[in-house]
Amino acid sequence: MTRYLGLDIGSVRIGVALSDPLGMFAQGIAVLKASGDWISETAALVGRHGVSVVVIGLPLRTGGEEGPEAARVREKARVLAQACPKVDIVFWDERFSTVIAERALLEADFSRKKRRGKIDQTAAAVILQGFLDRKGGDLP
């Protein structure tokens, strides 16, 4: 069975989500500091959970084209791929993932302070869940 890790790579924080062992459901598990050694922390999570695919949110513009933010994420993904050479890296459109995450946390009645601490991992879960819902057995 394939285990998936989802990443929402921001300039300050990186949200992390993990699939269940069957690859059906995503759950936010961590928020890493983008200024820290998040590559090593991510590699440790990959090893600890037996992850074989990392799904990285790609920040596309509203029209679907890539801009400088997407280039920055692709470069960080390249560095992660070097640290985790046995893991497949897949990009997934992350447009509106933070908005969806914010709404979900509001509906769950999280306070503003609690939302701030959960928004990044919730956005990573939204990205990963979108990928899992779409894969239908024909994606890695």
N, C-alpha and C positions, 0 to 999 in steps of 0.2 A: 504494500500500500504506500502511496505517495503522501508525504507530509509537506505542507506548504507554510511558508513564512511570508507575511506581507509587511512591506515597509512604506511609510509615508515620510519621505525625506524632505525635511524643511531646513531652513538656514539656521534655526536655533535648536529645534528638537526633532527627533525622529521617532515616529510612532511605530510600534511593532505589534503585529497580530500573528496568531498561530491557528492553523486548521486543526480540527480533530483528527484522529488517526485515519478515519475513512475519507478525509478530504471533502467533507460536506459543509462544515460550519466553521466560521472564523470567530475568534475571540481576541480582543486586545489584551496584550500581556505585559507591555512595558513601554516606557518612554526613555529614550537615550538622548544624551546631550550631543548635539552636532559638533560642538567644539571639543568633545572628549574623544576617547578611543573607541568610537562606536563600531568601527570595523571589527576589532577584536571581540567586542561584546556580542556583535551579531554572529560572528563565526562561532563563538561559544554556544549561543542559542541554537545555531544550526546543528552543531555536534550533539548537544544535550538532548534535542528533540528528534534527531534523525531526519532532519529536513532535507529534501532532495530538490525542491524548487523554491526559489525566492521570487515573489511577485512584488515589483517595485512600481509605485504610482508614478506615472509620467505626467507632469503638469503641462497639458496642452492648452493652447489659447481657445477661446470660445468657438472659433471657426474650425478648430481641429489641427491647426498648424503648430509646429514646435517653435519655441522662442529660446531666449537665453537661459531661462529656468530649466527647460527640458535638457539643454546641453549640459548644465551643471549637474543634474541628476544622472544623466548618462555617464558622465565622468566619474562620479562617485560609485556608480554601479560597476564600472570597469575596475576600479580599485577593489571593490568587494569581490568581484569575480576572481581576481588574483589571489585573494585571501581564502576563497572557498572554491578551488578549481573543480571539484566534483559536483558542484551544485549548478543546476540550470537557473539562469536569470531570465525572467520574463517581465516585460513592461506592460502596464495596464493603465488605461486612461483614467486619470484621477479627477477629472473635472467635476466640480460640485461635491466632492467627497467630504470636505470640511463642513459645508453647509448642511449636508445630510446628517453628518455626525452631530453637529450643533443642535439640529432639530430633535434628533433621537435623545440627546441628553436633556434637552428642555422638556420633552414629553415624559422622560423618566424623573422629572422634578429635581434634577441636580442643581445645587446652588451655583452661583457664578464662580465661586472659588473652587468647588469640586469639578465643574466643567473645565476650567482651565487646566487642571491636572489630568483630565481624561480625554480631552478633545483629540490629541494626536494619536493615541492608541485606538480610539474609536474610529477616526478617519482611516487608519491602517486596516481596521477590521472591515470597514465599508469597502475599501479597495479590494481586499482579499476576498470578501464575500461576493462581490461582483464578478471577480474572476472565477470563483468556484461555481457560481450559479450558471455562468456562461459556458464553462469548459465542456460539460456534457460528455466526458469520456474521450473527446478527440484532441484535447490539449494536453501538454505534459503534466 
